[in-house]
Structure formats: C-alpha cells, structure tokens
C-alpha cells in the first residue's frame, strides 16, 4: 500500500511517498520525496512509483529465470531439447487454437501433430489449422529475421491458406467485433497508420524494454489493432513467443484453462487505455509458469 507521509524538519513540512513490501523473507521500504506540499497529480505519481517498484522486483526474478533456464538448456542433450520443444508445441497449439474455438482435445491434437492420426467427428478446419500452426511455430523458432509486417503477413497466410483463403495474409478492410468483449477494434481506415506506429514503437523499444515486458506489449498492442479478419490472437501469441525466444527466455503458453483471466486483463487494458494492467498480468503469469526455475532463488 502506498501512503503519503509528512515529516516536520525544523519549522517546515515535507511530504514523501512510502511503500512497504515483502521480497522473499524480508520486508523492504521504498520512499519518494514529493516536496513541501502534496502535488495535485498525486494519484499519477503513486501509479508511476508502484510501477517502478514492480519493475525492479520483477526484473530480478525474470533475469534469474533466464539464467536458470540457460543452465538447464546447456545441460540438456540436443535430442531431449527437441522432444521438450515438440511437447511445448503440441500444448501451445492446442491452447492457442482452443482459445479461438477449436473443438480438438489435447489428446487429439497430440495424435494429429505427433502421429499424423486425424481426429474423428471433429471439424476438418480445426485439424488443418492445427497442422498449419505447427508449421508456423517451427518457422517462428528458426526465424533469424527481425519482426516485420511482411513476416507477420506470411505467418498469417500460412495459418489460414488451407481454410480461409479469402482472409489469409490480408489486412482486413471491414469492421469486426470481438465475441464477449466490450472493446471495439479500430476502424479499417485506421489500421495502416496504427501498424506504422506499432513498428516505430517496436523498433525503438526492442533493446530498451525488458524482453518479457516487451513480449507482453507486442501481444497487447498488436491484438488491440486487430488487423486481420481472424487469427489476431494466434498471431499475437506467436509474436509474443518470437520475442521471448529471440532474447533466450522460456516460451509461454497461455492456457485455455486461464482464458478468463487472460481475456479480462486484455479487455481492461484496452478499455481503460492502460497497458500496465496487461503487463502486470502477463509478468505474474510468466513467473508462475516458470516457478520451477525459482527453487533456489
């Protein structure tokens, strides 16, 4: 909890922000000097103060996760790493497709992508898009290029060329809505300028922002622009993992079981125009999913 504290030195009053928090087994305190009076924009100052404390606390944890992940990767035989990545790919494909309405179970997805056994009495489109997602996932892992719109259009085309040729690799020219969400995506006339702005931001931020926060912001910003008629979530989650992989952090699977909190964090960020809401959700989820690397932290 952040509180304003007053101190009297001599005959003068001075004000500070004070925040106490737990870090491991220790209770730590941070202060921020405000001046001889409380500023009128104190709520904004409180928010920025907390954000900086969170960043400082979380970045240490995230960097420790990367360190332990790298140690494990260096000690793992190449064949085992390939097997682990295949397991992740299957689960990630299942979850990212299931979030978007696929009827395939995890077992059916595994049988399809690992053994080539097609699911019975399930939509053919779901199976084709799962197979396409596997292909694009491995392309994403092996890609040495920078993130560009042409690369994203290629991924989108590969995802949908066998199921939705009319939208595959094409920026939408029509309005869309998001089922169950109160957020309305931008008008078609706004998309190109928003994409230009996105890539200016990305190219300016990619080596300045912490990679895990960068991956969260890439996901949020791109899915908010919603440039495609379908597949915006899937492409955004691929972009998210492209960033994590590029900077040698563990990949993240946003699970179908956690979709409610995921949707809520996205919608709240979008409707309140507050990117920190999703960033905080994302980083907390990322740390929770990688807690095995924190056993000795």
Phi and psi in degrees as GROMACS dihedral restraints (atoms count N, CA, C in turn):
[ dihedral_restraints ]
;  ai    aj    ak    al  type     phi  dphi    fc
    3     4     5     6     1   -93.3    20    10
    4     5     6     7     1   131.9    20    10
    6     7     8     9     1  -134.1    20    10
    7     8     9    10     1   152.8    20    10
    9    10    11    12     1   -90.5    20    10
   10    11    12    13     1   127.2    20    10
   12    13    14    15     1  -115.4    20    10
   13    14    15    16     1   140.9    20    10
   15    16    17    18     1  -109.6    20    10
   16    17    18    19     1   136.3    20    10
   18    19    20    21     1  -126.0    20    10
   19    20    21    22     1   140.4    20    10
   21    22    23    24     1  -108.5    20    10
   22    23    24    25     1   117.9    20    10
   24    25    26    27     1  -120.0    20    10
   25    26    27    28     1   115.4    20    10
   27    28    29    30     1    68.4    20    10
   28    29    30    31     1  -125.3    20    10
   30    31    32    33     1  -107.5    20    10
   31    32    33    34     1    14.4    20    10
   33    34    35    36     1  -116.2    20    10
   34    35    36    37     1   150.8    20    10
   36    37    38    39     1  -102.8    20    10
   37    38    39    40     1   138.9    20    10
   39    40    41    42     1  -131.6    20    10
   40    41    42    43     1   146.8    20    10
   42    43    44    45     1  -120.3    20    10
   43    44    45    46     1   144.1    20    10
   45    46    47    48     1  -137.0    20    10
   46    47    48    49     1   152.6    20    10
   48    49    50    51     1   -93.3    20    10
   49    50    51    52     1   138.5    20    10
   51    52    53    54     1  -132.0    20    10
   52    53    54    55     1   135.7    20    10
   54    55    56    57     1  -140.6    20    10
   55    56    57    58     1   124.0    20    10
   57    58    59    60     1  -105.7    20    10
   58    59    60    61     1   139.4    20    10
   60    61    62    63     1  -151.6    20    10
   61    62    63    64     1   159.2    20    10
   63    64    65    66     1   -94.5    20    10
   64    65    66    67     1   134.7    20    10
   66    67    68    69     1  -131.2    20    10
   67    68    69    70     1   102.6    20    10
   69    70    71    72     1    68.4    20    10
   70    71    72    73     1  -125.2    20    10
   72    73    74    75     1   -96.4    20    10
   73    74    75    76     1     3.5    20    10
   75    76    77    78     1  -104.9    20    10
   76    77    78    79     1   147.0    20    10
   78    79    80    81     1  -100.5    20    10
   79    80    81    82     1   121.0    20    10
   81    82    83    84     1  -114.0    20    10
   82    83    84    85     1   157.0    20    10
   84    85    86    87     1  -130.7    20    10
   85    86    87    88     1   136.3    20    10
   87    88    89    90     1  -121.6    20    10
   88    89    90    91     1   143.5    20    10
   90    91    92    93     1  -129.5    20    10
   91    92    93    94     1   151.8    20    10
   93    94    95    96     1  -136.6    20    10
   94    95    96    97     1   122.4    20    10
   96    97    98    99     1   -73.3    20    10
   97    98    99   100     1   131.5    20    10
   99   100   101   102     1  -103.0    20    10
  100   101   102   103     1   -33.2    20    10
  102   103   104   105     1   125.2    20    10
  103   104   105   106     1  -165.7    20    10
  105   106   107   108     1   -80.0    20    10
  106   107   108   109     1    -6.7    20    10
  108   109   110   111     1  -150.4    20    10
  109   110   111   112     1   159.5    20    10
  111   112   113   114     1   -76.7    20    10
  112   113   114   115     1   123.9    20    10
  114   115   116   117     1   -62.4    20    10
  115   116   117   118     1   153.8    20    10
  117   118   119   120     1   -67.3    20    10
  118   119   120   121     1   -27.1    20    10
  120   121   122   123     1   -97.6    20    10
  121   122   123   124     1    39.5    20    10
  123   124   125   126     1   -59.4    20    10
  124   125   126   127     1   -35.4    20    10
  126   127   128   129     1   -65.7    20    10
  127   128   129   130     1   -39.1    20    10
  129   130   131   132     1   -66.5    20    10
  130   131   132   133     1   -38.4    20    10
  132   133   134   135     1   -65.1    20    10
  133   134   135   136     1   -41.1    20    10
  135   136   137   138     1   -58.8    20    10
  136   137   138   139     1   -45.1    20    10
  138   139   140   141     1   -61.8    20    10
  139   140   141   142     1   -46.8    20    10
  141   142   143   144     1   -64.0    20    10
  142   143   144   145     1   -37.7    20    10
  144   145   146   147     1   -61.6    20    10
  145   146   147   148     1   -48.6    20    10
  147   148   149   150     1   -64.3    20    10
  148   149   150   151     1   -41.5    20    10
  150   151   152   153     1   -57.8    20    10
  151   152   153   154     1   -43.7    20    10
  153   154   155   156     1   -65.7    20    10
  154   155   156   157     1   -39.4    20    10
  156   157   158   159     1   -64.3    20    10
  157   158   159   160     1   -44.7    20    10
  159   160   161   162     1   -60.3    20    10
  160   161   162   163     1   -45.7    20    10
  162   163   164   165     1   -59.6    20    10
  163   164   165   166     1   -47.8    20    10
  165   166   167   168     1   -59.4    20    10
  166   167   168   169     1   -42.5    20    10
  168   169   170   171     1   -70.0    20    10
  169   170   171   172     1   -47.9    20    10
  171   172   173   174     1   -71.2    20    10
  172   173   174   175     1   -37.6    20    10
  174   175   176   177     1   -61.1    20    10
  175   176   177   178     1   -37.2    20    10
  177   178   179   180     1   -62.1    20    10
  178   179   180   181     1   -43.3    20    10
  180   181   182   183     1   -65.9    20    10
  181   182   183   184     1   -45.2    20    10
  183   184   185   186     1   -62.8    20    10
  184   185   186   187     1   -40.2    20    10
  186   187   188   189     1   -69.1    20    10
  187   188   189   190     1   -32.2    20    10
  189   190   191   192     1   -68.2    20    10
  190   191   192   193     1   -39.0    20    10
  192   193   194   195     1   -59.0    20    10
  193   194   195   196     1   -45.9    20    10
  195   196   197   198     1   -60.9    20    10
  196   197   198   199     1   -43.0    20    10
  198   199   200   201     1   -60.0    20    10
  199   200   201   202     1   -48.4    20    10
  201   202   203   204     1   -70.5    20    10
  202   203   204   205     1   -35.1    20    10
  204   205   206   207     1   -62.3    20    10
  205   206   207   208     1   -42.8    20    10
  207   208   209   210     1   -65.2    20    10
  208   209   210   211     1   -40.3    20    10
  210   211   212   213     1   -59.9    20    10
  211   212   213   214     1   -46.8    20    10
  213   214   215   216     1   -63.2    20    10
  214   215   216   217     1   -42.8    20    10
  216   217   218   219     1   -62.5    20    10
  217   218   219   220     1   -40.6    20    10
  219   220   221   222     1   -67.9    20    10
  220   221   222   223     1   -25.9    20    10
  222   223   224   225     1   -93.1    20    10
  223   224   225   226     1    -4.6    20    10
  225   226   227   228     1   -96.4    20    10
  226   227   228   229     1   128.6    20    10
  228   229   230   231     1   -58.0    20    10
  229   230   231   232     1   149.1    20    10
  231   232   233   234     1   -57.2    20    10
  232   233   234   235     1   -40.1    20    10
  234   235   236   237     1   -64.7    20    10
  235   236   237   238     1   -36.5    20    10
  237   238   239   240     1   -70.4    20    10
  238   239   240   241     1   -36.3    20    10
  240   241   242   243     1   -63.7    20    10
  241   242   243   244     1   -39.5    20    10
  243   244   245   246     1   -63.6    20    10
  244   245   246   247     1   -40.4    20    10
  246   247   248   249     1   -65.2    20    10
  247   248   249   250     1   -41.9    20    10
  249   250   251   252     1   -64.8    20    10
  250   251   252   253     1   -40.0    20    10
  252   253   254   255     1   -67.4    20    10
  253   254   255   256     1   -36.0    20    10
  255   256   257   258     1   -64.3    20    10
  256   257   258   259     1   -40.9    20    10
  258   259   260   261     1   -62.2    20    10
  259   260   261   262     1   -42.1    20    10
  261   262   263   264     1   -64.0    20    10
  262   263   264   265     1   -44.4    20    10
  264   265   266   267     1   -57.8    20    10
  265   266   267   268     1   -43.0    20    10
  267   268   269   270     1   -64.1    20    10
  268   269   270   271     1   -47.7    20    10
  270   271   272   273     1   -65.6    20    10
  271   272   273   274     1   -42.9    20    10
  273   274   275   276     1   -63.2    20    10
  274   275   276   277     1   -43.6    20    10
  276   277   278   279     1   -62.8    20    10
  277   278   279   280     1   -44.9    20    10
  279   280   281   282     1   -57.2    20    10
  280   281   282   283     1   -51.8    20    10
  282   283   284   285     1   -66.7    20    10
  283   284   285   286     1   -45.8    20    10
  285   286   287   288     1   -66.7    20    10
  286   287   288   289     1   -33.7    20    10
  288   289   290   291     1   -76.0    20    10
  289   290   291   292     1   -39.7    20    10
  291   292   293   294     1   -65.2    20    10
  292   293   294   295     1   -39.1    20    10
  294   295   296   297     1   -56.9    20    10
  295   296   297   298     1   -33.4    20    10
  297   298   299   300     1   -93.9    20    10
  298   299   300   301     1     9.9    20    10
  300   301   302   303     1   108.0    20    10
  301   302   303   304     1     2.6    20    10
  303   304   305   306     1   -60.2    20    10
  304   305   306   307     1   145.2    20    10
  306   307   308   309     1   -95.0    20    10
  307   308   309   310     1    -3.9    20    10
  309   310   311   312     1   -71.0    20    10
  310   311   312   313     1   138.1    20    10
  312   313   314   315     1   -80.9    20    10
  313   314   315   316     1   170.4    20    10
  315   316   317   318     1   -62.2    20    10
  316   317   318   319     1   -42.1    20    10
  318   319   320   321     1   -63.1    20    10
  319   320   321   322     1   -43.1    20    10
  321   322   323   324     1   -64.2    20    10
  322   323   324   325     1   -38.6    20    10
  324   325   326   327     1   -64.0    20    10
  325   326   327   328     1   -43.3    20    10
  327   328   329   330     1   -64.1    20    10
  328   329   330   331     1   -44.9    20    10
  330   331   332   333     1   -61.7    20    10
  331   332   333   334     1   -39.7    20    10
  333   334   335   336     1   -67.3    20    10
  334   335   336   337     1   -50.1    20    10
  336   337   338   339     1   -82.4    20    10
  337   338   339   340     1   -25.4    20    10
  339   340   341   342     1   -96.4    20    10
  340   341   342   343     1   -37.6    20    10
  342   343   344   345     1  -116.7    20    10
  343   344   345   346     1    -5.6    20    10
  345   346   347   348     1    73.5    20    10
  346   347   348   349     1    19.2    20    10
  348   349   350   351     1   -93.0    20    10
  349   350   351   352     1   114.5    20    10
  351   352   353   354     1   -74.5    20    10
  352   353   354   355     1   146.3    20    10
  354   355   356   357     1   -71.7    20    10
  355   356   357   358     1   147.2    20    10
  357   358   359   360     1   -93.1    20    10
  358   359   360   361     1   140.3    20    10
  360   361   362   363     1    57.1    20    10
  361   362   363   364     1    35.3    20    10
  363   364   365   366     1  -124.6    20    10
  364   365   366   367     1   153.2    20    10
  366   367   368   369     1   -55.2    20    10
  367   368   369   370     1   131.8    20    10
  369   370   371   372     1   -60.5    20    10
  370   371   372   373     1   -36.4    20    10
  372   373   374   375     1   -58.5    20    10
  373   374   375   376     1   -40.3    20    10
  375   376   377   378     1   -62.3    20    10
  376   377   378   379     1   -41.4    20    10
  378   379   380   381     1   -67.2    20    10
  379   380   381   382     1   -44.4    20    10
  381   382   383   384     1   -62.9    20    10
  382   383   384   385     1   -40.1    20    10
  384   385   386   387     1   -72.2    20    10
  385   386   387   388     1   -30.4    20    10
  387   388   389   390     1   -66.5    20    10
  388   389   390   391     1   -43.2    20    10
  390   391   392   393     1   -64.2    20    10
  391   392   393   394     1   -39.8    20    10
  393   394   395   396     1   -65.7    20    10
  394   395   396   397     1   -38.8    20    10
  396   397   398   399     1   -64.8    20    10
  397   398   399   400     1   -39.6    20    10
  399   400   401   402     1   -57.1    20    10
  400   401   402   403     1   -46.7    20    10
  402   403   404   405     1   -60.5    20    10
  403   404   405   406     1   -46.9    20    10
  405   406   407   408     1   -67.9    20    10
  406   407   408   409     1   -36.7    20    10
  408   409   410   411     1   -57.2    20    10
  409   410   411   412     1   -47.7    20    10
  411   412   413   414     1   -71.1    20    10
  412   413   414   415     1   -32.7    20    10
  414   415   416   417     1   -60.8    20    10
  415   416   417   418     1   -43.5    20    10
  417   418   419   420     1   -60.6    20    10
  418   419   420   421     1   -44.1    20    10
  420   421   422   423     1   -62.4    20    10
  421   422   423   424     1   -38.8    20    10
  423   424   425   426     1   -91.5    20    10
  424   425   426   427     1    -1.0    20    10
  426   427   428   429     1   -74.6    20    10
  427   428   429   430     1   126.5    20    10
  429   430   431   432     1  -101.5    20    10
  430   431   432   433     1    -1.7    20    10
  432   433   434   435     1   -78.6    20    10
  433   434   435   436     1   167.8    20    10
  435   436   437   438     1   -79.6    20    10
  436   437   438   439     1   161.7    20    10
  438   439   440   441     1   -74.0    20    10
  439   440   441   442     1   118.5    20    10
  441   442   443   444     1  -135.4    20    10
  442   443   444   445     1   165.7    20    10
  444   445   446   447     1   -66.3    20    10
  445   446   447   448     1   -36.1    20    10
  447   448   449   450     1   -64.3    20    10
  448   449   450   451     1   -36.6    20    10
  450   451   452   453     1   -66.4    20    10
  451   452   453   454     1   -43.5    20    10
  453   454   455   456     1   -65.4    20    10
  454   455   456   457     1   -40.3    20    10
  456   457   458   459     1   -62.9    20    10
  457   458   459   460     1   -37.7    20    10
  459   460   461   462     1   -62.9    20    10
  460   461   462   463     1   -47.6    20    10
  462   463   464   465     1   -59.1    20    10
  463   464   465   466     1   -43.9    20    10
  465   466   467   468     1   -64.0    20    10
  466   467   468   469     1   -41.7    20    10
  468   469   470   471     1   -62.2    20    10
  469   470   471   472     1   -43.9    20    10
  471   472   473   474     1   -64.2    20    10
  472   473   474   475     1   -34.6    20    10
  474   475   476   477     1   -66.8    20    10
  475   476   477   478     1   -35.1    20    10
  477   478   479   480     1  -120.6    20    10
  478   479   480   481     1     1.4    20    10
  480   481   482   483     1   -63.4    20    10
  481   482   483   484     1   -26.6    20    10
  483   484   485   486     1   -95.2    20    10
  484   485   486   487     1    -5.9    20    10
  486   487   488   489     1  -125.2    20    10
  487   488   489   490     1   -33.6    20    10
  489   490   491   492     1  -140.5    20    10
  490   491   492   493     1    70.1    20    10
  492   493   494   495     1   -60.2    20    10
  493   494   495   496     1   -28.4    20    10
  495   496   497   498     1   -70.4    20    10
  496   497   498   499     1   -19.6    20    10
  498   499   500   501     1  -116.8    20    10
  499   500   501   502     1    -7.7    20    10
  501   502   503   504     1   -61.9    20    10
  502   503   504   505     1   118.3    20    10
  504   505   506   507     1    71.1    20    10
  505   506   507   508     1    22.5    20    10
  507   508   509   510     1  -124.2    20    10
  508   509   510   511     1   136.1    20    10
  510   511   512   513     1   -70.8    20    10
  511   512   513   514     1   135.9    20    10
  513   514   515   516     1   -68.1    20    10
  514   515   516   517     1   146.4    20    10
  516   517   518   519     1  -117.7    20    10
  517   518   519   520     1    21.3    20    10
  519   520   521   522     1  -139.3    20    10
  520   521   522   523     1   160.9    20    10
  522   523   524   525     1   -74.8    20    10
  523   524   525   526     1   151.5    20    10
  525   526   527   528     1  -137.7    20    10
  526   527   528   529     1   162.2    20    10
  528   529   530   531     1  -130.2    20    10
  529   530   531   532     1   160.6    20    10
  531   532   533   534     1  -109.8    20    10
  532   533   534   535     1   118.2    20    10
  534   535   536   537     1   -58.2    20    10
  535   536   537   538     1   127.1    20    10
  537   538   539   540     1    82.4    20    10
  538   539   540   541     1    -0.8    20    10
  540   541   542   543     1  -112.5    20    10
  541   542   543   544     1   146.6    20    10
  543   544   545   546     1   -91.5    20    10
  544   545   546   547     1     1.5    20    10
  546   547   548   549     1   -88.0    20    10
  547   548   549   550     1   132.2    20    10
  549   550   551   552     1  -104.6    20    10
  550   551   552   553     1   119.5    20    10
  552   553   554   555     1   -62.1    20    10
  553   554   555   556     1   161.7    20    10
  555   556   557   558     1   -60.3    20    10
  556   557   558   559     1   157.2    20    10
  558   559   560   561     1   -68.4    20    10
  559   560   561   562     1   153.1    20    10
  561   562   563   564     1   -53.2    20    10
  562   563   564   565     1   -36.7    20    10
  564   565   566   567     1   -66.1    20    10
  565   566   567   568     1   -17.0    20    10
  567   568   569   570     1   -91.9    20    10
  568   569   570   571     1   -16.5    20    10
  570   571   572   573     1   -62.3    20    10
  571   572   573   574     1   -48.5    20    10
  573   574   575   576     1   -60.8    20    10
  574   575   576   577     1   -43.1    20    10
  576   577   578   579     1   -68.6    20    10
  577   578   579   580     1   -35.4    20    10
  579   580   581   582     1   -67.7    20    10
  580   581   582   583     1   -37.6    20    10
  582   583   584   585     1   -67.1    20    10
  583   584   585   586     1   -40.3    20    10
  585   586   587   588     1   -60.1    20    10
  586   587   588   589     1   -43.6    20    10
  588   589   590   591     1   -64.1    20    10
  589   590   591   592     1   -40.2    20    10
  591   592   593   594     1   -59.6    20    10
  592   593   594   595     1   -46.9    20    10
  594   595   596   597     1   -73.7    20    10
  595   596   597   598     1   -28.8    20    10
  597   598   599   600     1   -64.4    20    10
  598   599   600   601     1   -45.2    20    10
  600   601   602   603     1   -60.9    20    10
  601   602   603   604     1   -47.4    20    10
  603   604   605   606     1   -61.1    20    10
  604   605   606   607     1   -48.2    20    10
  606   607   608   609     1   -66.6    20    10
  607   608   609   610     1   -26.4    20    10
  609   610   611   612     1   -82.8    20    10
  610   611   612   613     1   -23.2    20    10
  612   613   614   615     1  -104.6    20    10
  613   614   615   616     1   -16.2    20    10
  615   616   617   618     1   -63.7    20    10
  616   617   618   619     1   -23.9    20    10
  618   619   620   621     1  -112.5    20    10
  619   620   621   622     1     7.3    20    10
  621   622   623   624     1  -107.7    20    10
  622   623   624   625     1   -32.3    20    10
  624   625   626   627     1   -93.4    20    10
  625   626   627   628     1   149.4    20    10
  627   628   629   630     1   -59.4    20    10
  628   629   630   631     1   135.3    20    10
  630   631   632   633     1   -55.6    20    10
  631   632   633   634     1   -37.2    20    10
  633   634   635   636     1   -70.1    20    10
  634   635   636   637     1   -41.5    20    10
  636   637   638   639     1   -66.5    20    10
  637   638   639   640     1   -37.9    20    10
  639   640   641   642     1   -59.6    20    10
  640   641   642   643     1   -44.0    20    10
  642   643   644   645     1   -63.2    20    10
  643   644   645   646     1   -37.7    20    10
  645   646   647   648     1   -64.1    20    10
  646   647   648   649     1   -43.9    20    10
  648   649   650   651     1   -70.5    20    10
  649   650   651   652     1   -36.2    20    10
  651   652   653   654     1   -59.7    20    10
  652   653   654   655     1   -47.0    20    10
  654   655   656   657     1   -59.3    20    10
  655   656   657   658     1   -53.6    20    10
  657   658   659   660     1   -61.0    20    10
  658   659   660   661     1   -50.7    20    10
  660   661   662   663     1   -62.6    20    10
  661   662   663   664     1   -42.4    20    10
  663   664   665   666     1   -71.5    20    10
  664   665   666   667     1   -43.7    20    10
  666   667   668   669     1   -68.8    20    10
  667   668   669   670     1   -25.7    20    10
  669   670   671   672     1   -70.6    20    10
  670   671   672   673     1   -37.4    20    10
  672   673   674   675     1   -65.2    20    10
  673   674   675   676     1   -36.3    20    10
  675   676   677   678     1    53.9    20    10
  676   677   678   679     1    58.4    20    10
  678   679   680   681     1   -76.6    20    10
  679   680   681   682     1   -12.1    20    10
  681   682   683   684     1  -109.1    20    10
  682   683   684   685     1   158.1    20    10
  684   685   686   687     1   -68.1    20    10
  685   686   687   688     1   -27.7    20    10
  687   688   689   690     1  -157.4    20    10
  688   689   690   691     1   156.0    20    10
  690   691   692   693     1    91.9    20    10
  691   692   693   694     1     7.7    20    10
  693   694   695   696     1   -62.7    20    10
  694   695   696   697     1   -40.9    20    10
  696   697   698   699     1   -65.3    20    10
  697   698   699   700     1   -45.9    20    10
  699   700   701   702     1   -62.6    20    10
  700   701   702   703     1   -43.8    20    10
  702   703   704   705     1   -65.1    20    10
  703   704   705   706     1   -41.0    20    10
  705   706   707   708     1   -64.1    20    10
  706   707   708   709     1   -37.6    20    10
  708   709   710   711     1   -72.9    20    10
  709   710   711   712     1   -30.8    20    10
  711   712   713   714     1   -67.2    20    10
  712   713   714   715     1   -42.8    20    10
  714   715   716   717     1   -61.1    20    10
  715   716   717   718     1   -41.7    20    10
  717   718   719   720     1   -55.2    20    10
  718   719   720   721     1   -47.6    20    10
  720   721   722   723     1   -75.8    20    10
  721   722   723   724     1   -26.2    20    10
  723   724   725   726     1   -59.4    20    10
  724   725   726   727     1   -44.2    20    10
  726   727   728   729     1   -66.0    20    10
  727   728   729   730     1   -48.0    20    10
  729   730   731   732     1   -59.6    20    10
  730   731   732   733     1   -44.2    20    10
  732   733   734   735     1   -66.8    20    10
  733   734   735   736     1   -39.6    20    10
  735   736   737   738     1   -59.9    20    10
  736   737   738   739     1   -35.1    20    10
  738   739   740   741     1  -101.5    20    10
  739   740   741   742     1    13.6    20    10
  741   742   743   744     1    65.5    20    10
  742   743   744   745     1    37.7    20    10
  744   745   746   747     1  -104.6    20    10
  745   746   747   748     1   156.4    20    10
  747   748   749   750     1   -58.9    20    10
  748   749   750   751     1   145.7    20    10
  750   751   752   753     1   -72.9    20    10
  751   752   753   754     1   164.8    20    10
  753   754   755   756     1  -126.6    20    10
  754   755   756   757     1   133.1    20    10
  756   757   758   759     1  -108.5    20    10
  757   758   759   760     1   115.1    20    10
  759   760   761   762     1   -84.9    20    10
  760   761   762   763     1   110.7    20    10
  762   763   764   765     1   -79.9    20    10
  763   764   765   766     1   155.0    20    10
  765   766   767   768     1   -60.6    20    10
  766   767   768   769     1   -36.6    20    10
  768   769   770   771     1   -63.6    20    10
  769   770   771   772     1   -28.6    20    10
  771   772   773   774     1   -99.0    20    10
  772   773   774   775     1    16.3    20    10
  774   775   776   777     1   -64.4    20    10
  775   776   777   778     1   -31.5    20    10
  777   778   779   780     1   -64.1    20    10
  778   779   780   781     1   -48.0    20    10
  780   781   782   783     1   -68.3    20    10
  781   782   783   784     1   -33.6    20    10
  783   784   785   786     1   -63.2    20    10
  784   785   786   787     1   -51.2    20    10
  786   787   788   789     1   -60.1    20    10
  787   788   789   790     1   -41.7    20    10
  789   790   791   792     1   -62.9    20    10
  790   791   792   793     1   -44.0    20    10
  792   793   794   795     1   -64.2    20    10
  793   794   795   796     1   -41.7    20    10
  795   796   797   798     1   -62.1    20    10
  796   797   798   799     1   -50.2    20    10
  798   799   800   801     1   -65.3    20    10
  799   800   801   802     1   -40.6    20    10
  801   802   803   804     1   -63.9    20    10
  802   803   804   805     1   -41.1    20    10
  804   805   806   807     1   -62.2    20    10
  805   806   807   808     1   -44.2    20    10
  807   808   809   810     1   -67.8    20    10
  808   809   810   811     1   -45.0    20    10
  810   811   812   813     1   -74.1    20    10
  811   812   813   814     1   -33.3    20    10
  813   814   815   816     1   -91.0    20    10
  814   815   816   817     1    -4.3    20    10
  816   817   818   819     1    53.4    20    10
  817   818   819   820     1    44.9    20    10
  819   820   821   822     1  -129.6    20    10
  820   821   822   823     1    98.5    20    10
  822   823   824   825     1   -67.2    20    10
  823   824   825   826     1   -23.5    20    10
  825   826   827   828     1   -64.8    20    10
  826   827   828   829     1   -27.5    20    10
  828   829   830   831     1   -60.4    20    10
  829   830   831   832     1   -50.6    20    10
  831   832   833   834     1   -70.9    20    10
  832   833   834   835     1   -38.0    20    10
  834   835   836   837     1   -59.4    20    10
  835   836   837   838     1   -43.1    20    10
  837   838   839   840     1   -66.0    20    10
  838   839   840   841     1   -43.5    20    10
  840   841   842   843     1   -59.3    20    10
  841   842   843   844     1   -46.2    20    10
  843   844   845   846     1   -62.4    20    10
  844   845   846   847     1   -48.3    20    10
  846   847   848   849     1   -65.9    20    10
  847   848   849   850     1   -41.1    20    10
  849   850   851   852     1   -62.1    20    10
  850   851   852   853     1   -43.1    20    10
  852   853   854   855     1   -64.1    20    10
  853   854   855   856     1   -41.0    20    10
  855   856   857   858     1   -62.3    20    10
  856   857   858   859     1   -44.4    20    10
  858   859   860   861     1   -63.7    20    10
  859   860   861   862     1   -43.0    20    10
  861   862   863   864     1   -62.9    20    10
  862   863   864   865     1   -42.1    20    10
  864   865   866   867     1   -69.5    20    10
  865   866   867   868     1   -19.2    20    10
  867   868   869   870     1  -114.6    20    10
  868   869   870   871     1    25.6    20    10
  870   871   872   873     1   -63.3    20    10
  871   872   873   874     1   -20.6    20    10
  873   874   875   876     1   -63.2    20    10
  874   875   876   877     1   -24.3    20    10
  876   877   878   879     1   -83.8    20    10
  877   878   879   880     1    -2.4    20    10
  879   880   881   882     1  -109.4    20    10
  880   881   882   883     1    13.9    20    10
  882   883   884   885     1   -61.4    20    10
  883   884   885   886     1   -32.5    20    10
  885   886   887   888     1  -108.8    20    10
  886   887   888   889     1    14.8    20    10
